[in-house]
Amino acid sequence: MSMAHNFEPDHSLSKEELDKCSSKPGGDAFENPFHEPEYGKPPEPCILVILGASGDLTGKKLVPALFNLMREGNLPTNFICVGVARRPKTVEEFRSEMSSQITKHSRTTPDESDLFAFSEKLFYYQLEFQDDDAYNNLNLFLKDLDKNYGTRGNRVFYLSVQPTYFLPIIKQLKTHSLIYDETHGAPFSRVIIEKPFGHDYDSAIALQKNLSNFLSESQIYRIDHYLGKETVQNLLVFRFSNSIFEGLWNNRYVDNIQITVAENIGIEGRGAFYEGQGLTRDVIQNHLMQLLSLVAMEPPINLTPDAIRNEKVKVLQSLQTIPLSDLDRFAVRGQYKEGYIDGDPVSAYRNEQNVDANSNVETFAALRLQIENWRWAGVPIYVRAGKRLPKRSTEIAISFKKPPSILFHKNDRLNIPNQIIFRIQPNDGISIKFNTKIPGSAAIIQPVNMDFQYASYFGKEVPEAYERLIHDSILGDSTLFARVDESINSWRILTPVLDHWKNRPLQPEEFYPAGVFGPKIADHLPNSEGRKWKPV
């Protein structure tokens, strides 16, 4: 498949703007090539401010993550969390609500003493996001907490709000001196932004240009919770600390790469959100592209955040845009109809709350991609993601080339290739599939699995992704957060696909019943090249 760069948007970041994004002030990654992160470095005192604290994310993920960080000694001794939202609420009410949420959603079973100790670190502040005076008062409130709890003016702001509020809130925070200019040795201020970062290529660039008026790139933490998952973090360790695998990680030995992000749930009451986003923006542009960049990147020159992210960006820059004439061949979408999940009937997407009865939004997408560099040229990359599929599973499958048929031409089982499979969720782990002879006089070959699971091997629960990411944001380690040029290069690939789908009505063959792995037309992506989707 030949892919050319035929998508040339009118607006782009200048070289100077991209250079600012690619390294921190001072250029540590280049001044000291032997620098590594300070593992075990204690986090500095700080206040974590969650804006939009009345949303589900705070109670289900963020606060339980903070609770477990405290239990395991990974929070600063002087630490406060302030929930900020529009609803009137007392501190006692907020603490009681969060304690209930921890009891429901924490990965560890809380006891009363730990819950009490943690709840003492929680505060609440009511604020209308458009109210100028409220930000002045919030600043005074946080300064009082600094004095009383020794948090030294350090701030991490978590924007758990709709993307339309990003710029207005950040502008207010900067205007009212809640976000500081970066000065060595001074208190720090950082902002965590939830996905999506922009709506397409041009909007992502516009958003970055506006954010740069108030924040330096090193103050922006674009969170993608997939990057906090244990198996994702282990990708680099697996590749670069095991020489037996790294030598095979190229187009000489790898036949194809498949990445699947499957969910059996629907849109979970997020009809209005999904109508504006769709599956490609919600999952592929961030989660899936991040996984691909980690699988395919070159070894970094060191373990600094920017050295790692520089290599991830090179992968995304080497991804070829799909030619407009080939979009229908190499990009497939779908939308779920009525069906069954685990034997229970579920409704069609178009019947979900706040969804247009004639919606054109995709709930499934599959793409055939390729990376044009010396390592991966010629290796097809098949990616797919979807809602209301038979099971919840996220995995990366590296399939290796088959041995010469002259040696084992009678063994049909060799049609199953050697594979390395990274299971991101559930049952985080790594599996290696190889061939062996069945005992006996006949030369019968059978593929077998060598399987590793984190929880069973290490005898403890795998930490939640948000635990690692919040901890890193407090430490100031941006390794597991997306840099702006990563996001923009991902949009470069996907914007032409989204534009192609935008005004073209869904066709009958693009619908799939809930409970199957997407529309059958997605099978032609690998089938047309003599391959198949790996069963999940």
N, C-alpha and C positions, 0 to 999 in steps of 0.2 A: 504494500500500500504506500503510495507516495502522498505525503502531506506537505503542503506549502504554507508559508506564512502569508495568508491572503486577508487577514483581518488587521487593519491598520486604523485604530481609533484616532480621532482628531486631537485628543487631549492626552498629555502624558506628563509625568513628573520630569523635571529637568535632571540632568546628570548630577548637579549639585544637590538637589533635593533627595535623589536616591542615595548619593554618597552619605548624606546625613543619616539615612535609614540603615545603612549597611554596617555601621560601626559606632561604638559608643564614643563620647568625647574622650580624647586622649589616646584612642586606638590601642587599647591594652592588648588585643589579640595579635597585633603586629609588632608592638614594641617588645613584647616578651613572649616568644614562641614556646617557651617551656612553662608558661603559666597554666595552672589548673585551678578549678574552683576550690575554695577553702571548705572541705567537707567537715562537718561537725561544728562549723562556726555558729555560735549562739545568735539567734535573731535579736535585733535591737527592739527596745520598747516601742510600741506604736498603738495607734487607734485604727481599727478597721471600720470604715463607715459604709454600710450597705444601703445604697439609695434604691428604693423600690422594695423595701423589706417586707411589705405585705403580700408579696407574690409567693407562689408555690416554691420557687427555687430556694428561697431563704430557709423555709422551714424543712423542706425535704432533703436539701443537699448542703447548703452553706453552713448553717448553724450546727447540724450533726457533725460535719467535717471539723469545725472548730472545736467542738466538744472532744472528739477523739484526738485531735492534736494536743489539747490540754492534758488529757489522760496519759498520753505517751511522752509528755515533757517536751513537746515541740513548739509550744507557744512561748513568746517572751514572758518573763515573770511579770513585767509591767505591761499588761495588755488589756485593752478595752474594745468591745464591739458595740457600735451604735447603729441601731436600725432606724432608717429614715423613710417615712412614707407620708401620704396625705391624710390617712385616717387618724382621727383623734384616738389616743390610747395612752394609758399610764405606763410607767416603767414596769410596775408590778404585773399589769395585764400582759405586756410583751414578754416578760420573763416566764410567766405561767404558760403562755402559748408555746414558746420555744422549748420549754421543758417537756411539754406534751409531744411536740414534734420529735425531739431527741429520743424519747421513749419509743416512738413508732418507727423511726427511720435510722437510728444509729446502727452501725455495723457491730458495735459492742453493746452489751447489756449494761445500761447505766445503773448506778446505785444512788441512793438519796444524798449521800455526802458529796459525791462528785457532781451531781446535778446542782446542788446548792452552791458549791464552790464556783461552778461555771456560771450559773445564773447571776452571781454577784458581778460578773464582768460584762453583763448585758445592760444596755440603756436604750431608750427610745426617744426619738425627736420627730415631732410632726412638722411637715414642711410642704408647702405648695411649690412645685418646681419652677413656676413662673414668678414667684414672689421675691422681689429683690431684697426687701428688708429681712426676710426669713434667713437668707444666707449670712447676713451680718450677725444675726442672733445665733445661728448655728456655729459660726466661728467662735463667738464668745463662749458658747456651751462647751465646745471642744477644748478651748484653752483652760476652762475651769477643770475639766477632766485631767488635762495635762498636769495641773498643779496638784490635784488630789491623788493622782495615781501614777505619777512619775513617767508619763509616756513621751516626754521630751519634744512634743510638737511633731513627731513623725506620723504620717498619714498614709493609709491605703484606702482609696475610694473604689468600691465595687459598684459598677453601674448595672444593676439588675432591673433594667427598664427597657422599654421599646426603643429601637434604634433612633427614632425621630427625636428622642430626648437627649441623645448623646451630646450634641453640640450645645444646645441651650444650657444644659447642666454644667458642662465643662467650662463654658464661658462665664457662668455665674461663679463657679468655684474659683476661677482665676481672678475675676474682677474683685472678689471679696477676700482675696489673699488666703484662700483655703488651699490653693495649689501654689507652690513656691517655684521661683526660678532655681535651676540647679546650681548649687554652689558647694564646692568641696568642703566637707566637714560640717555643713549645715543640716538641719532636719530634712528628711526626705518626704516627698509627696509623689504617690504613684496612682495611676488610674487603671483599673481592670475593666475591659470592655467585653461584653458578651457578643457572640455572633448574632446576626450577620454583619460583616464589615462592608457596608455598601450593598447595592442591589444589582450592580453590574460593573463593568470595567470603568466607565466614566464616573459613576457615582462613587466608587471606591477611591478614585484619584481625587475627586472633589472633597470627599470627607477627609482624606489625609491632609490636603492643603489647608482646610479649615482647622483641623486639630493642631496642625503645626504652628498656628498662631498663638496657641495657649500652652502647648506641651512639647517637650523634646521627645524624640522617638524612644529614648531610653526610659521615659516615664510612662509609656503606653504599654499595657499588657493585654494583648488580644487573646482571650482565653478560649481554648478548644479543649473540652474536658477529655477527649480521646487521648490527648498527649500526656495526660496524667495517669493513664492506665498502665499497669505494671508491665504487660507484655510489650506495649509500645515503647516504653522506656528501655526495655531489654533488647530491642532490635539492634541498637548500636553496639551493645555489649556482645550479643550473639555474633554479629558480623565481624567486629574489629578486635575481639579478644580471642577468637577461635580461628586460627589460620587454616584449619581443615575445610572451612566453608568459604572463606573470602576468596580463595583461588578459583572457586567454581562460580562465583557471583558475576557472570558476564554472559555475553551472547554466544560464546563458544559452547557453553554447557546448558544454559537455561533456554527452554523451549518457549515458555510463556509465563506471565504473571497474572493472577486473578485476585481481585479484592472484592469482597462481598460485605455489605452492611445491611443485614436483614432484620426487620422488626415485625413481630406478629401483632403489635398494637396498631390502632388507627391513629387519628390525629389528636385524640385525647382532649376534646373540647376546644381545640385551638383552630377552629374553622376560619375565623377572621384572619389570624396570622398566616395560616397555610394558603389561603386564597391570594395573599400578597407575596408569598415566597415560593411555595412548591418544594418538591423533594430535592431538586438539584441544588437550589440555594441553601436549603436547610441541612443537607447532609454531604453532598458530593463536593461542593466548592470548598468546604473547610475540612471536615473529618477525613473524607476519603483521600483528598489531595495531600493532606498532611501525612497519611500513612504511606502513600506512594513515594513521597519525597524522602522519607526515612528509609524505605526499602531500597531505593535506587541510588542514594547519594554516594559520593566518593568519601574516602576517609578524611576527616577534618585534620587540619594541621595541629590542633590541640583541642582541649575540651572546654574552651571558653564558649559562652553562649553565641557570640557572633561567628566564631569559626565554624560551629555546627550549622548555624542558620545560613551562612554563606553557601555551604555545600547543598543544603536543601533548595535554596533559590536556584542554583545552577541546574538542578533536575527540572524544576518547573519552567525555567527558561528554555530548556532543551525539548520540552514537550511540544509536539507539532500541532498547530491548529488543524482541525478537520476541514478539508476543502469544501466550499459551499455545495459543490456538485455531489459530494459524497456524504452529506449530512444524513440523508435518509438511510444510507447503508451502514454507517458507523455510529449513529446515535439513535437510540430507541427509547421511547417513553411509554408509560402506561398509567392507567387509573383503575383502582379496585372497584369491583361491583359487589353485589350481595354475595355472601358465601359463608364458609364455616371456619372457625378457628378453634382447634381442640374440641371439635364436635358441637360447638355452640354457634348459632346463627349470628351473623353480624351484618350491619347495613352497608349500603354502597356509600362511597365518598360523597356523591352528590346529594345524599340524604342526611349528611351530617349537619349539625347545627352551625349556622352562619356560613354555609357553603352555597354557592350559586347552583341552582338546579341544572344549569347547562355548563357547569364549570369546565374549563379547558386545562386546569392545573394538573400536573403530573404527580402521582404518588409512587411512581417507579421510574427509574432511569438506568440505562446501561450504555456504556461507551466502549469503543475500541480505540485505544490510544497507542502512541509510540513515542519513545525518547530517541532523539537523533544525537547520540554522542558515541564515543568509541566503545564504551562499555555495553550499551544496550541497543545499538542500531540493529534493526531487523527483528527484535523481540516484541511480539504483540502483547499489549496490556489490556486485559478485559476487566472493566469495573462495573459493578451494579449495586443498586441500593433500592430499598422499597419498603412500603408500609403494607400491613395485612398480608405478610408472607407466612408460610407455615410455622416458622420458628424464629426465635431471636438468636442471631448469630452474627458476629463480626470476625472475619478471618482473612488472612493473606495467604495465598497458596503459590509457592514457587514450584513450577513443574519443570523437570529436567528432560533433556532429550533422550530418546530411546536408544538402546544399544543396537549395533548392526544386526539386522534380521537374519543374516547368514548363520549366526551362532545359535540362535534360539528360534528359528523360523516356525517351529511347530507349537510354540508356546503362546497362545492367544493372550494369556494373562499378562504378558509383557506390554500389552496395549495400555496397561495402567502404569503411568510413568513414576519414576522416583519423585518424591515431593517433600518439601519442607513447608509445614503449615504453622502459622502463628495464629493462635486463637486469642483474640482480643477480649471477647466476651461471648457467652459465659464460660466458666471453667478455664480461666486464663492459663495458657500454657503453650508448649511447642511440641509438635509431632513430626517425626521423620518417617517417611514411607520408603521401604527398600524391598528388594526381592530376595527370596531365599528358597532353597530346595526343601520340599516336603520329605521327611524321612521315609525310606523305602527304596526298592530297587528301581522304580521308575523315576526318570528325571523330570519331575513335576515341579514347576516353579510357582510360588505363591507370594504375593506382596504381604508384608507385615508392617506393623506400626511400632515405633519406639516412641513412647509418650511420656511427656513431663508436664505435671500440673503444679502450679505454685502452691496452692493451699495444702495439698496432700503432702508434697515433698518437704516444705518448710514448717508444716504443722501449725500454721496460723492463718488467719484471714488476711486476704490481700487488702491493703488500704484502699479507700475510695479515691477516685481520681482527684476530686476537689480538695482532699486533704493535702496531697502533694503540691497542687498548683497554688493553693492559698499560702502554704508554707513557703514556697519559692518566691511568691510575690513579696512576702514580708522580708525575706532574705535579700531580695533584689536580684534574684537569679532568673533571667528571662529565657533560659534555654528552651523550656517547654511551652513558650508562648510564640504565637505567629508574628513575624515581622511584616511590615507593610508590603515589601516587595514580594514576599511569599503570596500574600493575599491578591495583589494586583496581577501577578503572573497566572494565578489560578483563574481569575476572572477573564484573563486574555483568552484562555482556552474555552471557557464555558459560555461567554457572552454570545458568540455567534450561534451556538446551539440553542440558547434560550430565545434569541431573536427569531430564529427559524421556526421554533415551535409557537411563538407568541400569537400569531394571527392565523395559525392553521388549525382548524377544528380537529379534535381527536377522532380517529377513524375506528370503526367497529373492532378491527383486529388489535387495537391498542388497549382495549379494556381486558381486565383479567378478574376472575372470581377471587374473592378473599380466600386465602388458604392455599394458593399455589405460588410458585416462584416467578411471578410476573407474567406478562403476555408471551405467548409462544414465539412471537416474532423476534424476541430477544435472543432466541437460540441461534439465529442465523449469524450473529456476530462471530462466535467461535466456529460454528459448523461450516461456514463458508470457507474457512481456512483449514478444515480437517481436524478441528478440535471440538471439545465439549466443555460446558460449564462443569466445574467440580461440584459433585453433590455436597450439600451442606448438612 
